Amino acid sequence: MTATYTAKDITVLEGLDPVRKRPGMYIGGVGSSGLHHLVWEIVDNAVDEAMNGHATEIGVTLHKDGASITVTDNGRGIPVDKHPKFKKPALEIILTTLHAGGKFEGKNYATSGGLHGVGASVVNALCKQFVATIRKNGRRWQQKFKYGKAITRLGRGPTARGTGTDIFFCPDPKIFPKTEFDPQLIRERLEVISFLHKAVKVTFDDQVNKQKDVFEHKDGLADFQRKILSDRQAKPSHDAMFMFDKEDARTKLRIALILQWTESTDETIRSFVNGIPTTAGGTHENGLRSGVTKAIRNYIVTHKLTPKGITIAAEDIREGLTGVLSIFLTNPQFQGQTKERLNNQDMLAALDGAVRPSLEHWLNHNRTAAEAVIARIILAARAREASRAASAHITRKSATNNRLNLPGKLSDCTNPASTNSELFIVEGDSAGGSAKQGRDRQTQAILPLRGKVLNVEQASLAKVLENKELSDIVTALGCGLGKQFDISKLRYNRIILLMDADSDGHHITTLLLTFIFRHMRKLIEAHRIYLACPPLYRVDIGKVTHWAQDDEACDQIIKKHSKNGKADITRFKGLGEMMPKVLWQTTLNPKTRQMMRVEISDPLAADRVVGELMGKDPSPRFQFIMERAQEARDLDL
Ligand code: 1YM
């Protein structure tokens, strides 16, 4: 890191035509992700400059048009000296040729990874306007470009104080079908950068929405961890956080890590490699997991804390574990379609070796936290054994086809094995009664809910199993839950939530979806969960009856058919009021009904949102879910 860059370091020169011909090869595509890639690329250069200790501030401005951006830093400024061989300023060579720049020989920078680091020249090639302004050697320097080609020479302007680089760019609409940037996406990314690089102050000036943000997190990952916990409303099991931040002088590998156990049941480690999120994990995460498991086991053994009668599994140790892992390495190799998994094999041992001794040391010096952690782990092991016993019980009984073990209030269908079988989970006995009479007995089973459904967001697995309504659902579905979940044992093809179209109904739907999301997520991923859409209005006009799911649909019907006579409108107070035949016609009959299929489009965001939303007012939550549930007309049956 001591060698400084000079123009002679640039060796390979190639024009930018290939970039304009095949942009996807360089930025992954020309959709929104490719468009934003341009921003990350330029910001990364500024971040690199900060990481190398030369810049302290990074600014991003989204201009009023929403389609152009300026990125600024107060680093050394991109070199402007003339290259001895090519007789051009270094800046121009860097911005107009592919793979030019010391960083690609791997000597100056240790940090560019994945799709990132393809260089500012790729951004330049894909812009209809690109202006570089450098403050360096006491002067202001500027050069303008279009489609990757210089349209002015590097100009030396008036004297300037300080040093730094400003890059203005405006993407080419001939390349990108849509050139508007997403301010929220940029804002979130910049905040993450400020968490990962605590020395850097990052500002975002969003001139589209006239909003300015300053991100500066002196506590870095610890601040990040606090924010993640508060977003998810997860309660930590102990106050002290385990923190680790070291760079190996020889290998240049830097590992920064924060860990904390929480009362929630799942494990969430957010990992980053060279500042890029690795949402699919990889060798660094696996090495971390193995280091954590070994450290905890060792602590339990040395302090003779092994509980009697149960064995502690690795998954018990990691239940409720949250944290952030950020590593920086020289030669990252990524895998997977969108390069979101790290594949460097040596990271397994590197992480395991770094985490195990330091976590053990931390446990030994933070006894209160250590005790809370171990108590939590033992509880997790007990709950897991209890749930396994419960699942085994269910499976054993259903294997002998002993229907008595299914919940008493379940009206099963005669042919659950059918590929069309469905379980309707229905709110209340009276609605359950209508559904039971109106259904197709062969393939449709009805499970009415009587008592309150537990909000599982903060509850332990043991508590979840104690809740009668939830445990009845688990039994009826037959596939267990949590880590014992086995979708091959699912007793029905689809699970349909059928609730009243009022706020109580919405609340129950939300609670059930939270439960399914936290403990049986695979059901959603396998597209097995649906929301029924019962009508709210019956509209009789002339001799014809119409059904409407909401006010808007009701108005439309009246408008469309008013010429046929006066409209007679009935509003259903609840499903229980509906005649069984009507329920069949409007909601249950696979040939005519409409349903919504529940989907998870972004698992991390979903996780955050479920955490955020549970506990507040139920109606915005339901609205949120409805907006994101995919509408699926179920007519192909
Ligand atoms: C708003 C974007 O690009 N800043 C930036 C880039 C460079 C330098 C400083 C820099 C690096 C070095 C020496 C060095 C770049 N240099 C290169 C190249 N901000 C932004 N700030 N002096 C200045 O690496 O030794 C590419 S980017 F090619 F010169 F190494």
Boltz pocket constraint, residues with backbone or C-beta under 6 A from the ligand:
constraints:
  - pocket:
      binder: B
      contacts: [[A, 3], [A, 4], [A, 5], [A, 6], [A, 42], [A, 43], [A, 45], [A, 46], [A, 49], [A, 71], [A, 72], [A, 73], [A, 75], [A, 76], [A, 77], [A, 78], [A, 79], [A, 90], [A, 94], [A, 100], [A, 101], [A, 102], [A, 103], [A, 108], [A, 165], [A, 166], [A, 167]]
      max_distance: 6.0
